[in-house]
Amino acid sequence: MEPKKRYRFNFLCNIIAFALYCERCYAGDCPADGRTWVPFAQSCYHFVHGEEDLAKSYTFESARGMCQGYELLSIRSPEENKFIVQYSPQVWKGNTDVWLDMYFNADNETLLWHDDTQLDFANWQDESMPSESAIMDICAAMHSSTGKWMQVSCAEDTENGVVCKTSQKPDKKEGGSDSPLLSALVILSVLVILGLSAVVWFLHQRHGSGGSLFTSFEYHPPFRSPLTDEAALVGAEETEEMP
């Protein structure tokens, strides 16, 4: 590769790398706590592995404890439900029932997510409501192969799959009003880098073509007329030297 082409290629690579770095800085990331987190949409997921990729059995409370400060799996959209179904075979062998972070609210007699939000999306295996005899002991799990949800006992049933979930977005203590400002700063930084790189490239091109930015400038001392006495002295010396 010619030197000029190589320089242009390196310049382009540096700009792309800088843009990707900025996007990563401001787009959020998954936790770096030594566990394997899988990003999807705006969330991160940790599929708890068992020995030899075989899922162990966990009660609902032990499943929530496995997440150690993060949420147990909640599913808010068909796309998220499909993601869990498609990724589960990469973690567990065979069919697995995965705990959902859901509980039965006796006040309004409905199932809610543990952050008390409504089920905007549901994928029940059947539409039957929990039995009144065990109404306070209703939790939910999903089949990893079909994606269908089922109602199970929180205390008696043990499900195989545990998936922890957390948001990719960093927490903002002062709200999201600074997001446009951050975006503007990133754009301005990229423009500044582009401008400086263009100047460096221009100077490199000038130097590579045999010219220099400063070769056209030469220093000439300012013209200074000799003083009258100095002129007379020079004239006398020239006269004496003549035969």
N, C-alpha and C positions, 0 to 999 in steps of 0.2 A: 504494500500500500504506500502511495506517495506521501511525503511528509505533510503536505497541505490537507490531503484527504483524511489522513490519520488525525490531524489536529481538529478538523471539523467533526469527525466522528467522536472523539473524546469530549469535545465541547458539548455535543448533543447528549451524550451519555450522562455527563455531569448535571445538566439541566433536568433530565428525566429523573435522575436519582434524587435531586433536591426536591422536586415536586412530590415524589412518592413519600419522601421523609416528612414533608409538611403535612401531607394527607394523613399519614399514620399518627403524627403528633396530635392532630386536632380531631381525628375521627373516633378516638377511643380505642380500647384494646381489652383483651381478656386478662383475667388475673394471672400473675406469675407466682403461683404458690407451690410449684412442683407437681401439680396435677395436670392431666391432659384436658384442655378445654377446647371445644369445637365451636367456632363462630358460625352463627346463622342469623341473617337479618341484623337486628340490633342487640342480640343476646349471645351469651356464651353458655355452653352445655358441657357438663362433666358426667360421662357415663361410668358409673362405679363398676370396676372389673372384679370378677371373682377368680378363683384359681383355674388356670388353663382355659380362660375365656368362658367359664361356666358361671352363670350368675348364682349367687347365694340367695337364701331366703331372708327377708327382713320384715319385721313388723312395721307398722306405720310410724311409730315413734322412733324406732331405731333407724328407719330410712331417713327421717328428717334430721336425726343426729349425724348421719353420715355426711351431710352437706356442710356441717360445721360453720354455721353463720350465713350460708347462702340459702336460697330458696329451693324447695323441692319443686319438681317439674310442674309447671302450669302451661296450658296450651291455649293460645288466644286466637288461632286462625287455622284454616284448612292447610295452608302452606307449612305452618309449624308442625301440625299433626303428621303431615306427609314426610317432613324431614326426620322426625323421630323414627318412623317406620322404616325409612330407607337407610338410616345410619345404624340402627340397632343390630343388624346381622354382622356388622363389622366389629362388634363388641362381644356379643353373646351368640352361642350356638343354640339353635333350636328356637322354639317359641317362648317368649318371655312376657310376663305381665308386669307392667311398670306402674309404680305408685304415682298418683296424681295428688298435688297439694290442695286437697279439697276437703271441706267438712260440711256437715248438715246444720244449718241455722234453724233452730226450733222456733225462733220468733216469727219468721215469715215462711217457715216450712219449705225451704229450698236449699239446694247445694250452692255453696259459694267457694271461691278461692280463699286461701288463708289470709290474704290481705284484704278480705271483705269486699272484693269486687265481684260483680255479676258475671255469669257465664255468657259472654257475647257469642261464643262459639261452643257447640257441643256436638259430640259424635257418639251418642249412646248406642249400645247394642240393641236395646229395646227402650221403649218409652215409659216403662213402669216406674212408679214412684217407690221410695223406700217403704218397707212394711212398718206399720205403726208399732209393732211389738219391739222393734229394735231401732226406733227412730233416731236415738242419740248415738248409735254405733255405726253410722253409715259413712264410709269413705269411698274412694273411687280409684280404679286402675284402668290401664289401657292394654290391649293386646298388641304386642310389638309387631306381629305379622299382619294383622288386619287394620290396626289403627282404631278399632272400636273400643268404646269405653264401657265399663261395667261397674255396678255398685257392689262393694264388698264390705266386710266387717273390719272396722279399724283395729279392734283388739284381737280377734280370733284368727283372721286370715293373715297369711304371710305371703307376700308377693316377691318375685325374683329380682325385678329390675329397679334400680335407683338411678335417677338422673337429677343432678343438681343444675341450677340455673341462676344466672346473674346477668345484669345489663352490661352491654359494652360501653355505654356512654358514661363518662366520668361524672361524678356527682358535682353539681354546681351549687355552692353555698349561697350565692347571691343571684340565683335565677339564671335565665338564659339570655339576658339583655346584652351580654358581652360577646355573644356568638357572631353577630355581624361585624363587630370590631375586630375580632380575631381573624375572620375571613378576609377583611380588608387589609390587615397587616400581612397576612400570608401572600396575598396578591401583590401588594406593594413590594414585599421582599423579593418575590420572583422577578418583578419588573426591574428592580435595582440590580439583581444579579445578571439578568439578561443585558442590561445596559452596560455594566462594567465588562462583561464578557465580550460584548460587541466591540468595545474600545480596544481591549486586549487583542482580539482577533484582527482588528484593523491595523494595529501597530505591527503585529506579527506578519501580516501580509505585506506591509511596506518594507519591513526588514528582509523578508524572504525574497522579494523581487529585486534586491540589490540596492534599494534606496533606503533612506533613513529619514525619520521625521525631522532630524536636525541638520542634515547635510546641506540643505539649501541656505542655511544661515551661516554667515562668516562674520567674524569680528573685524571691524575696521575702526581704527582710532579716529576720533573726530578731527577734521581739518582745523589747524591752528596757524594763523598768520604769524610770522616771526615779528618780534618787536623791531622798532625802527633802528635801535642801536645794534642789535644783532645783525640786521640786514646790512648796515653800513660796514660792520666789521668783516663780514663775509665778502663784501665787494672789495674792500681794501686788500684782503689776503689774496684774492684772485688776481688783482692788479699787480702786486709785488711778484707773483709767480710767473707772470708773463715776461718774455725776454725783451 
